Amino acid sequence: MTSQPAHLDDHLTTLAARFVWNADHGFQGDSPLYDTLARGAANDAEVLSLAEAIPRNQPPALVLFGVAHFLLLGGVRHPVEDYFPSRGGTRSADDAYPAFRAFCLEYADQMRPLLATRKTQTNEVGRCAILLPAFGIISRRVSGAPLNLIEVGASSGLNLVWDRYRYDYGRAGRGGLAESEVAIACDARGSGRPPIPTSLPPTASRIGIDLEPADVRDADQMRWQRALIWPDQIERAALFERAVEVARREPPALVRGDALTELPKLIRKIPAEGPTVVTHSFTLYQFAPEARQAFDEVLAASSAGRVLFRVSIEWYSGDEFPALRLITYQNGGRVEEHLANCHQHGQWIEWLLAENDS
């Protein structure tokens, strides 16, 4: 773990700690480049001062690095590209920070308005491999009735079209649409096996909510989505680009607005007998604590006279890994199940639910 330098004031020290948290809990082992950059930035008052433009409900490391990547993908030329595999760079990530620092200082005026306005909206289709077993459980529990899906924090809606992809869980089996060009691999870890549906659960409707939904047909918005994928993870980027092409053929419906306002409206439009599934992945960290509580209360209130299912992939406080959880609401009551632990981008799943409960 990186310690913070004594020359930072209290606010910058707090900001630096957030960079270190991302390095320790996200980048380390997954992105050597961002691991190096996060630890370097955490000890750099000038770069941290630039990152102060980022709204406090956004993860500063992801936004700062995403904005730099966005400019590079847009054609800005700088020696830092030599460290970005997404730009053809092959130099060691261990030596990347001085070039990145120089880039930030040189392009600070272009970065500041983007830092102040861009949000993390990573549409990670690999997480669909984590969602699929949960959808299969719900489908069995409702005797195969078609699901009505609502995704909160849907971004461009790529995870709403999860049934247009194919899945390979190694020893746990395969599923999904066999002919799909979007092939998602997910390693099944541990002694449990995720229950992979033998056929895809039918879907009656699907819609996403986002404060700023991204249109798969908009090149600038897709460049931002692409920029949020870590530049040394080429396979993730390729998977994203294939999923965008699939979604462009029939773009998912997206609603602009606050989930606390829009969610009850959407639920009321669904017949009470139709099973409704609300999903979200790595969304709650952008909610204030009171908004998280209100979100739960909205779902409980909306379950009057019906059953609601909530499928989430989030990094809950105290958990070592992100968790897949299923909450069932009915007439205001709630039952929560911790189904699995998983990788943040869906690279592996450790199934926890007993087989007879699945």
TILUM-375608 format. One record per residue: x, y, z of N, C-alpha, C in turn; residue number from 1. Coordinates in pm, whole numbers, plus 32768, in hexadecimal, padded with zeros to 4 digits. Example, Ala and Ser with C-alpha at 12.3 -4.5 7.8 and 13.67 -1.06 7.14 Angstrom:
<atoms>
    n_u    n_v    n_w   ca_u   ca_v   ca_w    c_u    c_v    c_w   seq
   8527   7DC7   830C   84CE   7E3E   830C   8528   7EB6   830C     1
   8505   7F1F   82C4   8557   7F96   82CA   850A   8003   8313     2
</atoms>
This chain:
<atoms>
    n_u    n_v    n_w   ca_u   ca_v   ca_w    c_u    c_v    c_w   seq
   8054   7F89   8000   8000   8000   8000   8058   807C   8000     1
   802C   80E4   7FB8   807A   815D   7FAD   8054   81BE   801C     2
   80B7   81F6   8062   809C   825B   80C8   8091   82E3   8085     3
   804C   8340   80C8   8039   83C4   808F   80A8   8422   80BE     4
   80DA   847B   8066   8146   84D4   808A   8117   8542   80E9     5
   8174   8576   813A   8152   85D7   81A0   812C   865E   8165     6
   8153   867B   80E6   813D   8700   80B0   80AF   8717   807E     7
   8059   86B2   807F   7FD0   86C3   8051   7F7A   86FC   80C1     8
   7F20   875A   809D   7EC4   878C   8103   7E58   8722   811C     9
   7E01   873D   817D   7DA1   86D6   81A8   7D47   86A8   8137    10
   7D17   8709   80E4   7CBD   86E2   8078   7D05   868C   8010    11
   7D7D   86B4   7FE9   7DC7   8665   7F87   7DEE   85DD   7FBF    12
   7E07   85D6   8042   7E25   8555   8080   7DAE   84F7   8075    13
   7D36   852D   808A   7CBD   84DB   807B   7CAD   84AD   7FEB    14
   7CC6   8507   7F8D   7CBE   84E5   7EFF   7D26   847C   7EDB    15
   7D9F   848C   7F0E   7E0A   842B   7EF3   7DE4   83A0   7F25    16
   7DA3   839B   7F98   7D7B   8319   7FD0   7D1A   82D0   7F75    17
   7CC9   831A   7F2B   7C6D   82DB   7ECE   7CB8   829E   7E57    18
   7D23   82DF   7E2A   7D77   82A5   7DC1   7DB7   8223   7DF2    19
   7DE7   8226   7E6E   7E28   81AF   7EA6   7DC3   813D   7EB4    20
   7D47   8160   7EDC   7CE1   80F7   7EEB   7CCA   80B3   7E65    21
   7CBE   8102   7DFA   7CAB   80C6   7D76   7D21   806F   7D4E    22
   7D99   809C   7D6F   7E0F   804C   7D50   7E0B   7FC7   7D9A    23
   7DE9   7FCB   7E1A   7DEB   7F52   7E6C   7D78   7EF3   7E4E    24
   7D02   7F2A   7E2D   7C8A   7ED8   7E20   7C59   7EC6   7D91    25
   7C94   7F0D   7D32   7C67   7F00   7CA8   7CD5   7EE5   7C46    26
   7D3B   7F3A   7C47   7DA1   7F32   7BDF   7E0A   7EC6   7BF9    27
   7E2D   7EB4   7C77   7E99   7E57   7C99   7E76   7DCA   7C67    28
   7ECC   7D92   7C15   7EB4   7D0D   7BE0   7E61   7D0B   7B61    29
   7E1C   7D7A   7B42   7DC7   7D80   7ACC   7DF9   7DE3   7A64    30
   7E31   7E53   7A90   7E61   7EBA   7A33   7EE5   7EF2   7A67    31
   7F56   7EBB   7A3B   7FD7   7EF0   7A68   7FE6   7F86   7A4A    32
   7FB0   7FB3   79D9   7FBD   8040   79B5   7F74   8099   7A1A    33
   7EF6   807C   7A31   7EA9   80D0   7A8D   7ED7   80C1   7B1D    34
   7F0A   804E   7B41   7F44   803C   7BC6   7FB8   809D   7BD9    35
   8010   80A4   7B77   8082   8100   7B7B   8053   8191   7B7F    36
   7FF4   81B4   7B27   7FC6   823E   7B20   7F7F   8269   7B9F    37
   7F2F   8211   7BD9   7EE6   8235   7C53   7F44   824F   7CC7    38
   7FA9   81FB   7CD5   8007   820D   7D44   805F   8289   7D2D    39
   807E   82A5   7CAF   80C9   831E   7C93   8078   839B   7CAF    40
   7FFA   839C   7C83   7FA4   8410   7C97   7F8C   842B   7D2B    41
   7F84   83C0   7D7A   7F6A   83CF   7E09   7FD9   841A   7E51    42
   804C   8427   7E12   80BE   846D   7E4D   80E2   84EC   7E01    43
   8082   851F   7DB4   809F   8590   7D5B   8036   85FD   7D70    44
   805C   8667   7DB5   7FFD   86D1   7DD7   7FC6   8716   7D5B    45
   8016   8726   7CF2   7FE6   876C   7C7A   7F7C   871B   7C31    46
   7F92   869A   7C23   7F30   8646   7BDF   7EB3   8637   7C35    47
   7EC4   8629   7CB8   7E50   8622   7D10   7DFF   86A4   7D09    48
   7E42   8715   7CFE   7DFB   8794   7CF3   7DA8   8799   7C73    49
   7DDB   875F   7C07   7D8E   8754   7B8B   7D13   86FC   7BA1    50
   7D25   868F   7BEB   7CB7   8632   7C05   7C4C   866D   7C60    51
   7C6B   86DE   7CA1   7C06   871E   7CF5   7B8D   874C   7CA4    52
   7B9C   8759   7C21   7B2B   8781   7BCC   7AC1   8713   7BC2    53
   7AE3   8699   7BE9   7A87   8628   7BDD   7A1F   862E   7C4D    54
   799E   8621   7C2E   7938   861F   7C98   7955   85B3   7D00    55
   7933   85D0   7D7C   795B   8576   7DE9   7910   84F1   7DEA    56
   78A0   84E9   7DA1   785B   8469   7D9B   7892   840F   7D2C    57
   78FE   843B   7CEB   793E   83EB   7C81   79C5   83B9   7CB3    58
   79EF   8341   7C88   7A73   830E   7CAE   7AE0   835A   7C62    59
   7B31   83A8   7CA8   7B8C   8403   7C62   7BF1   83BE   7C08    60
   7C26   834B   7C31   7C89   8307   7BDD   7C4B   82DD   7B59    61
   7BD3   82A4   7B5E   7B94   8273   7AE3   7B72   82E6   7A85    62
   7B45   8356   7ABD   7B22   83C6   7A67   7BA0   8408   7A2D    63
   7C05   841F   7A82   7C80   845F   7A51   7CC0   840B   79E3    64
   7CD0   838A   79FC   7D10   8334   7998   7CB6   8325   791D    65
   7C32   8321   7933   7BD5   8315   78C2   7BDB   838F   7868    66
   7BE6   8406   78A2   7BEE   8480   7852   7C70   8483   7801    67
   7CDF   845E   7840   7D5E   8458   77F5   7D53   83F5   7781    68
   7D1A   8380   779D   7D09   831A   7736   7CAC   834C   76C7    69
   7C43   8394   76ED   7BE3   83CB   768D   7C29   8429   762B    70
   7C80   847E   765E   7CC8   84DB   7606   7D26   8490   75A9    71
   7D69   842B   75DD   7DC4   83DD   7589   7D78   8392   751C    72
   7D04   8358   7540   7CB4   8311   74DD   7C7D   8371   7474    73
   7C72   83F1   749A   7C40   8455   743C   7CAA   848F   73E1    74
   7D26   8461   73F0   7D8F   848C   7395   7DFB   84E5   73CF    75
   7DF3   8508   7450   7E5E   8556   748E   7EDD   8501   748F    76
   7F49   853A   7465   7FC8   84F2   745F   8023   8522   74D0    77
   8060   84C1   7515   80B8   84E0   7586   810B   8464   75A3    78
   8185   8475   75D7   81D9   8401   75F6   819B   839E   7657    79
   8135   83C9   76A5   80F7   836B   7702   80B5   82F6   76B8    80
   8096   830A   7638   805C   829D   75E9   80B4   8221   75E8    81
   8136   8235   75F7   8192   81C3   75F5   8175   8160   7666    82
   8128   818B   76CA   8109   8135   773C   8079   8101   7737    83
   802D   812F   76D4   7FA0   8109   76C8   7F91   809E   765B    84
   7F80   801F   767F   7F6D   7FB8   7619   7EF9   7FD5   75BA    85
   7E92   8019   75EA   7E22   803B   7593   7E4A   809A   7522    86
   7EBD   80DD   7532   7EF1   8137   74CC   7F6F   80FD   748B    87
   7F84   807C   749E   7FF6   803A   7461   8074   803E   74B5    88
   806C   8074   752E   80E1   8080   7585   810E   7FFA   75BB    89
   8191   7FEB   75C9   81CA   7F6D   75F9   822C   7F81   766D    90
   8241   7FFD   7698   82A2   8015   7703   826A   7FE9   7789    91
   82C4   7FCA   77E7   829D   7F95   7869   824B   7FF8   78B9    92
   81DC   7FC7   78F3   8186   801C   7946   81D1   8053   79BF    93
   8238   800D   79EC   8281   8039   7A62   82BD   80C4   7A52    94
   82D7   80EB   79D6   831A   816B   79BC   82BB   81D6   7986    95
   8238   81BF   798F   81D8   8212   7947   81B8   8296   798C    96
   81CB   82A0   7A0F   8193   8315   7A52   81CE   839B   7A25    97
   8250   83AB   7A13   8282   842F   79E8   8242   845F   7966    98
   822F   8406   7905   81EF   842D   7887   815D   8452   789D    99
   8119   8407   78F4   808E   8426   7911   8082   84AD   7957   100
   80DB   84C7   79B4   80DB   8548   79FA   80EF   85BB   7997   101
   814D   85A9   793C   8167   8610   78D8   80EC   8626   7881   102
   80A7   85B9   785D   802D   85C4   780D   7FC4   8616   7857   103
   7FAE   85F6   78D7   7F48   863C   7925   7F64   86D1   792E   104
   7FE1   86F5   7946   8003   8781   7954   7FFA   87CB   78CE   105
   801F   8786   7862   801B   87C5   77DE   7F8C   87DA   77AD   106
   7F34   877A   77CC   7EAB   877F   7798   7E46   879F   7805   107
   7E73   87DC   7872   7E1B   87F9   78E2   7DA1   884C   78B8   108
   7DB4   88AD   7862   7D44   8904   7839   7CDA   88B7   77EB   109
   7D03   8853   779D   7CA4   8800   7755   7C63   879A   77B1   110
   7CAB   8770   7817   7C78   8708   7870   7C12   873D   78D4   111
   7C27   87B6   7907   7BD3   87E7   7976   7B3D   87E4   7958   112
   7B0E   8818   78E6   7A7D   8812   78CD   7A48   8783   78C0   113
   7A9A   872A   788E   7A72   869E   7884   7A6F   865D   790F   114
   7AD1   867B   7961   7AD5   8645   79E9   7A5B   8671   7A39   115
   7A2E   86EA   7A20   79BE   8722   7A6C   7937   86EB   7A40   116
   7930   86B3   79C6   78AE   868E   798F   789E   85FA   796D   117
   790B   85B5   7956   78FF   8528   792F   78EC   84CF   79AB   118
   789E   8465   7998   7882   8408   7A05   78B0   837C   79DE   119
   78D2   832D   7A44   78F3   82A1   7A28   7873   825A   79FF   120
   7872   8226   7987   77FE   81DE   7952   782D   815E   790D   121
   788E   811F   7948   78C5   80A7   790B   7856   8041   78F0   122
   7847   8019   7873   77E5   7FB3   7850   7831   7F31   783B   123
   7846   7EE8   78A7   7898   7E70   78A4   7841   7DF6   7886   124
   7845   7DC8   780A   77EF   7D58   77E3   781A   7CD5   7823   125
   7897   7CCE   7852   78C2   7C55   7899   786E   7C38   7913   126
   7833   7C9F   794D   77DF   7C8B   79C4   775E   7C3F   79A4   127
   7739   7C39   7924   76C2   7BEB   78FF   76D3   7B58   7925   128
   7750   7B29   7926   7769   7A9D   794E   774B   7A89   79E1   129
   7751   7AF2   7A30   772D   7AE9   7ABE   7696   7AF1   7ACD   130
   7655   7B44   7A7B   75C4   7B56   7A84   7576   7ADB   7A55   131
   75A9   7A97   79EF   755D   7A2A   79B0   752E   79BF   7A13   132
   7584   798A   7A6C   7551   7925   7ACA   74E1   795A   7B24   133
   74E9   79DA   7B4B   747F   7A14   7B9E   73FC   7A1D   7B50   134
   7405   7A44   7AD0   738C   7A48   7A7E   7350   79BC   7A70   135
   73A7   7958   7A65   7377   78CF   7A5C   732D   78A2   7AD9   136
   7362   78C7   7B4E   731F   78A6   7BCD   7295   78E7   7BD3   137
   728F   7968   7BB1   7210   79AE   7BB5   71AD   796E   7B55   138
   71DB   794D   7ADC   7182   7910   7A79   7146   788E   7AAE   139
   7198   783D   7AF1   7163   77C0   7B29   70FE   77DC   7B98   140
   711A   7841   7BE8   70C0   7860   7C58   703B   7898   7C29   141
   7036   78CF   7BB0   6FB7   7904   7B7B   6F81   78A8   7B0E   142
   6FB1   782C   7B0D   6F81   77C4   7AB1   6F8E   77ED   7A1F   143
   6FF9   7834   7A00   7017   7855   7975   6FCA   78CA   793C   144
   6F81   7912   798F   6F38   7987   795C   6F9D   79EE   7927   145
   6F7F   7A30   78B8   6FDD   7A92   787F   6FFD   7B03   78E1   146
   707D   7B27   78E6   70AD   7B8B   7945   709F   7C17   790A   147
   7081   7C76   7961   7082   7D04   793F   70FC   7D42   7983   148
   715E   7D6C   7933   71DE   7D99   7968   71E7   7E31   796B   149
   7218   7E64   79DB   7235   7EF3   79E8   72C3   7EFE   7A21   150
   731D   7F3D   79D4   73A5   7F4F   7A04   73BA   7FDF   7A33   151
   73EB   7FEE   7AAD   740A   8071   7AE5   749E   808E   7ACE   152
   74BC   8102   7A97   7545   8120   7A71   756B   80D4   79F3   153
   7511   80D7   7990   751E   8081   791A   7588   80AF   78B8   154
   75B3   812C   78C0   7616   8160   7863   75E2   8153   77D4   155
   7624   8103   7780   75F4   80F1   76F7   759E   8074   76E7   156
   7582   802F   7755   7524   7FC0   7752   755B   7F3C   771E   157
   75DF   7F2F   7718   7618   7EB2   76E1   75F8   7E39   7738   158
   75E6   7E4E   77BA   75C5   7DDD   7811   7531   7DBA   780C   159
   74E1   7E10   77D0   7453   7DF0   77BF   743E   7D89   7750   160
   749F   7D7C   76F7   7491   7D1C   7689   74E7   7CA1   76A3   161
   74ED   7C78   7721   753C   7C06   774F   7515   7B85   7706   162
   7499   7B7D   76D4   746D   7B02   7692   7493   7AFE   75FE   163
   74E5   7B5E   75D2   751C   7B5A   754A   75AF   7B2E   754C   164
   75DF   7AFE   75BF   766B   7AD8   75CE   7675   7A42   75EB   165
   76EF   7A0E   75DA   7708   7982   7603   776D   7980   7675   166
   7767   7916   76C5   77B1   7911   7743   77FB   788C   7751   167
   7874   7895   7786   78C5   781E   779F   78F9   7826   782E   168
   78CA   77CB   7883   78F2   77C7   7910   7956   7757   792C   169
   7998   7726   78C6   79FA   76BC   78DA   79B8   763E   790D   170
   79E7   760D   797E   79B4   758F   79B5   791F   7594   79D9   171
   78E9   760F   79EA   785C   761B   7A12   77FD   7618   799B   172
   7834   761D   7921   77DF   7611   78AC   77D5   768F   7859   173
   777E   7688   77F5   776A   76F7   7799   76D7   771B   7791   174
   76BD   7795   775E   7633   77C0   7752   7628   7834   76F3   175
   75AF   7866   76E6   7599   78DB   7693   757D   78BA   7602   176
   7593   791D   75AD   7575   7911   751F   75F1   78DB   74D7   177
   75EA   785F   74AD   7660   781A   747B   76A0   785F   7404   178
   7651   78A3   73B1   7688   78DF   7337   76B6   7970   734B   179
   76AE   79A5   73C5   76D1   7A31   73DB   7765   7A4A   73C8   180
   7786   7ABF   738D   7812   7AE7   737E   784B   7B1F   73FF   181
   77F6   7B35   7463   7822   7B66   74E6   7830   7AED   7542   182
   78AB   7ABF   7554   78C7   7A48   75A4   7907   7A72   7628   183
   78C4   7A55   7697   78F1   7A80   771B   7923   7A06   7768   184
   79A0   7A0D   7793   79DB   79A1   77E2   79DB   79C9   7875   185
   79B3   796B   78CB   79AE   7984   795B   79D7   7905   79A2   186
   7A41   790B   79F0   7A75   7895   7A36   7A21   787A   7AB2   187
   79F1   77FD   7AC0   79A5   77D5   7B36   7A08   77A4   7BA1   188
   7A15   77F2   7C0C   7A74   77D0   7C77   7A2E   778D   7CEC   189
   7A80   774F   7D40   7A4A   7713   7DB9   7A03   7691   7D9F   190
   79C3   765C   7E08   7981   75D9   7DFE   78F5   75E3   7DC4   191
   78B5   7656   7DD1   782E   7665   7D9B   7830   7680   7D07   192
   77C2   765F   7CC6   77B6   7677   7C36   773E   76D1   7C1B   193
   7753   773F   7BD4   76E1   7795   7BB5   767C   7749   7B5F   194
   75FB   7755   7B7E   7595   770D   7B30   757D   7754   7AAA   195
   75BB   7721   7A42   75AE   775E   79BE   752C   772E   797D   196
   74D3   7788   7958   7454   775D   791B   746E   770F   789A   197
   7426   76A0   788A   7434   7652   7810   73FA   769B   7797   198
   739A   76F2   77B1   7365   774B   7749   7356   77D6   7786   199
   7361   783C   7733   735D   78C4   7766   72D3   78E7   779E   200
   72CE   7922   7815   724D   794C   784C   7207   79AD   77EE   201
   7187   799A   77D4   7140   79F6   7779   7131   7A80   77B7   202
   712F   7AE6   7762   7124   7B70   778F   70AC   7BB2   774E   203
   7057   7BF0   77A1   6FE2   7C36   776D   7002   7CC6   7749   204
   7056   7D07   7799   7079   7D92   777F   70FF   7DAF   77BE   205
   7141   7E18   778F   71C2   7E43   77C8   71D1   7ED9   77B3   206
   7200   7F1C   781A   7214   7FAD   7812   727E   7FD6   7878   207
   72C9   803D   7858   7330   806C   78B2   7317   80FA   78E0   208
   7348   811B   7957   7341   81A3   798F   73CF   81D4   79A4   209
   73E9   824F   797E   746D   828A   7997   745D   8322   799B   210
   74AE   8361   79EE   74AD   83F3   79F1   74D6   842E   796B   211
   7534   83E9   7928   7561   8414   78A4   7573   8399   784C   212
   7506   8362   7819   7513   82E9   77C6   7569   8302   774B   213
   75B3   829C   7726   760D   82A5   76B3   75CF   825A   763D   214
   75D3   8299   75CA   7598   8262   7550   7603   8216   7503   215
   75EA   8195   74EA   764D   8143   74A4   7668   8175   7416   216
   7612   81CD   73E4   7624   8203   735C   7674   8286   735D   217
   7697   82B8   73D3   76DF   8336   73E0   7774   831B   73F2   218
   77C4   8347   7392   7853   8326   7391   789C   8362   7409   219
   787C   83DE   742E   78BF   841E   749F   78A0   83D6   7521   220
   7823   83B1   7534   77FD   836B   75AE   783D   82E1   75B5   221
   7847   829E   7542   7887   821B   7543   791F   8227   7557   222
   795A   8297   752A   79E8   82AB   7546   79FF   82BC   75DC   223
   79A4   8302   7620   79B2   830F   76B1   79A2   8286   76F5   224
   7940   8239   76C8   792F   81B2   76FF   79AE   815F   76E9   225
   79E4   8169   7671   7A5F   811F   7652   7AD3   8150   76A7   226
   7AD9   81D4   76C0   7B46   820C   770E   7B44   81DC   779F   227
   7ACF   81B8   77D1   7AC5   8188   785B   7AF8   80FA   786B   228
   7B0E   80B5   77FD   7B49   802F   7804   7BE0   8040   780D   229
   7C1C   8002   786E   7CA9   8016   788C   7D00   7FF4   7812   230
   7D5D   804A   77EF   7DA2   8040   776E   7DFA   7FC5   775D   231
   7E1C   7F80   77CA   7E6B   7F07   77BB   7E13   7E8A   77BD   232
   7D8E   7E9C   77B0   7D32   7E2A   77AC   7CEF   7E27   7722   233
   7D3D   7DF8   76C3   7D14   7DFA   7636   7C9D   7D9D   761D   234
   7C9A   7D2B   7660   7C2B   7CCE   7649   7BA7   7D09   7679   235
   7BA7   7D4F   76EA   7B2E   7D92   771A   7AFC   7DF6   76B3   236
   7B59   7E41   767A   7B34   7EA5   7617   7AF7   7E65   759B   237
   7B32   7DF7   756E   7AFD   7DB2   74F9   7A71   7D7B   7514   238
   7A5D   7D46   758D   79DA   7D12   75B3   7973   7D83   75B4   239
   799A   7DF5   75EA   7942   7E6A   75EC   791B   7E92   755E   240
   797B   7E9B   7506   795F   7EC8   747E   7902   7E67   7435   241
   7914   7DE5   744C   78B8   7D84   740D   782C   7D93   7447   242
   7822   7DAB   74CA   779E   7DBB   7508   7759   7E39   74D5   243
   77A4   7EA3   74BD   7769   7F1D   7485   772D   7F00   73FC   244
   7775   7EB4   73AA   7740   7E93   7325   76BE   7E43   7330   245
   76B8   7DE8   7390   763E   7D9A   73A4   75CC   7DF6   73D0   246
   75E8   7E50   742E   7580   7EA8   7463   754E   7F0A   73F9   247
   75A4   7F32   739D   757C   7F92   7336   7510   7F5A   72D9   248
   750B   7ED7   72CD   74A5   7E9B   7276   7419   7EB1   72AE   249
   740E   7EB2   7330   738D   7EC9   7374   73AC   7F08   73FB   250
   73C2   7F8B   73FE   73EC   7FCC   747B   7384   7FBC   74EB   251
   73B3   7FA1   7564   7356   7F94   75D5   7318   801B   75F8   252
   72A0   8016   7630   725B   8090   765B   729D   80C6   76DA   253
   72B7   8147   76DD   72F7   8187   774F   72A8   8203   7776   254
   729D   821A   77FB   7256   828D   7831   72BA   82E5   7879   255
   72B7   8367   785E   730C   83C6   78A4   72C6   83F3   7924   256
   730A   83E6   7995   72CE   8415   7A12   7309   83D4   7A8B   257
   72DA   83FE   7AFE   7305   83CA   7B7F   72B7   834A   7B9E   258
   72FE   82E4   7BC8   72BE   8263   7BE2   7251   826D   7C4B   259
   7265   82BF   7CB1   7203   82C9   7D1D   717F   8301   7CEA   260
   7185   8351   7C7F   710C   8389   7C44   70D2   8330   7BD7   261
   7129   82FE   7B81   70FB   82B4   7B0B   70D6   8224   7B27   262
   7118   81E7   7B87   7102   8158   7B9F   7071   8138   7BC4   263
   7034   8180   7C23   6FA7   8160   7C42   6F4B   816E   7BCA   264
   6F64   81D1   7B74   6F10   81E3   7AFD   6F1A   816B   7AA1   265
   6F95   813C   7A8B   6FA9   80CB   7A31   6F6C   804B   7A6A   266
   6F7A   8038   7AEC   6F43   7FBF   7B2B   6EAB   7FBF   7B20   267
   6E6C   8033   7B31   6DD9   803A   7B2B   6DA5   8017   7AA0   268
   6DF7   8029   7A3A   6DCB   8009   79B1   6DCD   7F73   7995   269
   6E0E   7F27   79EB   6E19   7E96   79D7   6DA6   7E51   7A20   270
   6D5D   7DF8   79DD   6CF0   7DB1   7A22   6D21   7D6C   7AA1   271
   6CD0   7D70   7B0A   6CFA   7D3B   7B8C   6D21   7CA7   7B85   272
   6CE2   7C5F   7B28   6D02   7BD0   7B1D   6D84   7BB7   7ACE   273
   6DB8   7C20   7A8F   6E34   7C0F   7A42   6EAD   7C1D   7A9C   274
   6F05   7BB8   7AA4   6F7A   7BC2   7AFB   6FD6   7C34   7AD0   275
   6FF6   7C8D   7B2E   7048   7D02   7B12   70D0   7CF1   7B55   276
   713A   7D07   7B07   71C3   7CF7   7B38   720B   7D7C   7B27   277
   7235   7DB5   7B97   7283   7E31   7B97   7315   7E0B   7BAB   278
   736C   7E37   7B52   73FA   7E14   7B5C   7450   7E93   7B65   279
   74C3   7E84   7BA4   7528   7EEF   7BA4   75AF   7EB1   7BC1   280
   7617   7EE9   7B85   769F   7EB8   7B9C   76FE   7F2E   7BAA   281
   7743   7F32   7C1C   77A2   7F9D   7C3C   7761   8026   7C24   282
   76EB   8035   7C5B   769C   80B0   7C50   768C   80F5   7CD6   283
   767F   80A8   7D41   765E   80E1   7DC4   76CA   813E   7DF9   284
   7747   812C   7DCF   77B1   8183   7E03   779C   8214   7DDA   285
   774A   822B   7D73   772C   82B3   7D49   76B4   82ED   7D93   286
   7673   829C   7DE9   7602   82CA   7E39   7635   82FA   7EC1   287
   75FD   8367   7EF2   7615   838D   7F7D   75D6   8324   7FD7   288
   7609   8313   8054   75D0   82AC   80AE   7539   82B5   80BC   289
   7504   832F   80C8   7474   833C   80D9   742A   8314   8059   290
   7469   8327   7FE5   742B   82FF   7F66   7429   8267   7F59   291
   748F   8225   7F8D   748F   8191   7F8A   741B   815B   7FDD   292
   7407   8197   8051   7397   816C   80A6   7312   8189   8061   293
   7308   81FE   8024   728D   8222   7FDD   7273   81C3   7F68   294
   72DC   8198   7F25   72CF   813A   7EB5   7290   80B8   7EE5   295
   72C1   8085   7F55   728A   800A   7F8E   71F7   8021   7FB6   296
   71DA   8094   7FEF   7151   80B1   8019   70F3   80BE   7FA2   297
   7124   80F8   7F34   70D2   8103   7EBB   70AB   8079   7E87   298
   710B   801C   7E87   70EE   7F96   7E56   708D   7F4E   7EB4   299
   70A1   7F5E   7F37   7046   7F1F   7F97   6FB7   7F54   7F84   300
   6FAB   7FD9   7F75   6F26   8015   7F63   6EE8   7FE9   7EDF   301
   6F3A   7FD8   7E78   6F07   7FB1   7DF4   6EDE   7F1F   7DEE   302
   6EFF   7ED2   7E56   6EDE   7E44   7E56   6E53   7E28   7E8F   303
   6E08   7E91   7EAE   6D7F   7E7C   7EDF   6D2D   7E36   7E73   304
   6CF9   7DC0   7E93   6CA6   7D76   7E36   6CF1   7D2D   7DC9   305
   6D76   7D27   7DD3   6DC5   7CE3   7D6D   6E48   7CB3   7DA9   306
   6E93   7C65   7D5B   6F18   7C38   7D81   6F7D   7C81   7D2A   307
   6FE4   7CBB   7D69   7051   7CFA   7D22   70D2   7CB2   7D45   308
   7128   7CA4   7CE0   71AC   7C69   7CF5   7215   7CD4   7CD9   309
   7279   7CD9   7D2C   72E8   7D39   7D1B   736A   7CEA   7D12   310
   73AD   7CF4   7CA1   742B   7CAE   7C8B   7499   7D17   7C85   311
   74FB   7D0B   7CDE   7563   7D72   7CE4   75EE   7D33   7CE4   312
   764A   7D7A   7CA3   76D9   7D5D   7CAD   7718   7DDB   7CE4   313
   7740   7DD9   7D60   7778   7E4E   7DA2   77E7   7E24   7E00   314
   783C   7E83   7E1F   78A5   7E6D   7E82   786F   7EA0   7F07   315
   7833   7E47   7F55   77F4   7E6E   7FD2   785D   7E7D   8040   316
   7844   7EDA   809B   78A1   7EF6   8107   78BE   7E77   8157   317
   793E   7E5E   816D   7968   7DEA   81BC   7982   7D6E   816A   318
   7957   7D6C   80E9   796E   7CF7   8094   79FA   7CFC   8057   319
   7A37   7C88   804D   7ABC   7C81   800F   7AB3   7C8E   7F78   320
   7A45   7C5C   7F3F   7A30   7C61   7EAF   79A7   7C9E   7E91   321
   7993   7CCB   7E16   790B   7CF2   7DEF   78AC   7C7B   7E00   322
   782E   7C99   7E1C   77CC   7C30   7E39   7756   7C38   7DDA   323
   7725   7BC3   7DB3   76A7   7BB6   7D6C   763C   7B96   7DD4   324
   75D9   7BEE   7DDD   756F   7BDA   7E41   74E7   7BE1   7DFE   325
   748B   7B93   7E36   7401   7B92   7E08   73A7   7BB5   7E7E   326
   7359   7C20   7E6D   72F7   7C47   7ED2   726D   7C37   7E96   327
   7216   7BF2   7EDF   718C   7BE0   7EB5   7133   7C35   7F0E   328
   70E7   7C8E   7ECF   7089   7CE4   7F17   6FFB   7CB6   7EFB   329
   6FA9   7CB2   7F62   6F1B   7C92   7F4F   6ECA   7CD5   7FBD   330
   6E6C   7D29   7F92   6E16   7D70   7FF1   6E66   7DB7   805E   331
   6ED5   7DF4   8036   6F26   7E41   8093   6F90   7DF3   80DD   332
   6F88   7D6E   80DC   6FEF   7D1C   811D   7063   7D01   80BF   333
   70D3   7CD4   80F8   7148   7CBA   80A5   7194   7C41   80DB   334
   71C4   7BEF   807E   7219   7B7C   809E   7297   7B8A   8049   335
   730C   7B8C   8088   7389   7BA1   8041   73DC   7B21   803F   336
   7417   7B03   7FCA   746C   7A8E   7FB9   74F1   7AB9   7F7A   337
   755E   7A8D   7FB5   75E3   7AA5   7F7D   7601   7A2E   7F24   338
   75F3   7A41   7EA1   75FF   79D1   7E44   768F   79AB   7E27   339
   76E6   7A11   7E17   776E   79F3   7DEA   77CA   7A69   7E07   340
   784B   7A4B   7E09   78B3   7AB1   7DFE   78E2   7AB1   7D6E   341
   791C   7B20   7D42   7942   7B26   7CB5   79B0   7B8C   7C9E   342
   79E8   7B86   7C27   7A49   7BE9   7BF9   79FD   7C64   7BCA   343
   7A3A   7CD8   7BDA   79F5   7D55   7BBA   79CD   7D61   7B27   344
   7A15   7D1C   7ACF   79F3   7D22   7A40   79BB   7C9E   7A0C   345
   7999   7C44   7A68   7959   7BC7   7A40   79B8   7B59   7A15   346
   7A38   7B65   7A35   7A98   7B00   7A08   7A8B   7A7C   7A54   347
   7A55   7A81   7ACE   7A3E   7A06   7B19   79C6   7A16   7B76   348
   798E   79A5   7B9B   791E   79A2   7BF9   7934   7930   7C5B   349
   7918   7948   7CD9   791D   78E1   7D41   7890   78D2   7D79   350
   784D   7867   7D51   77C1   7854   7D75   77B7   7825   7E07   351
   775D   7865   7E53   7752   784A   7EE2   76CE   7809   7F09   352
   7665   7821   7EBB   75E1   77EE   7EE0   75DE   7756   7ED5   353
   75A0   7714   7F38   7595   7682   7F35   7542   7658   7EBC   354
   7566   75E3   7E86   7527   75B6   7E09   7490   75AB   7E18   355
   745E   757C   7E8B   73CD   756A   7E9B   7384   75EF   7EAD   356
   73D1   765E   7EC3   7394   76E1   7ECD   7392   7729   7E48   357
   73DC   76F4   7DE7   73E6   7737   7D66   736E   7718   7D0E   358
</atoms>
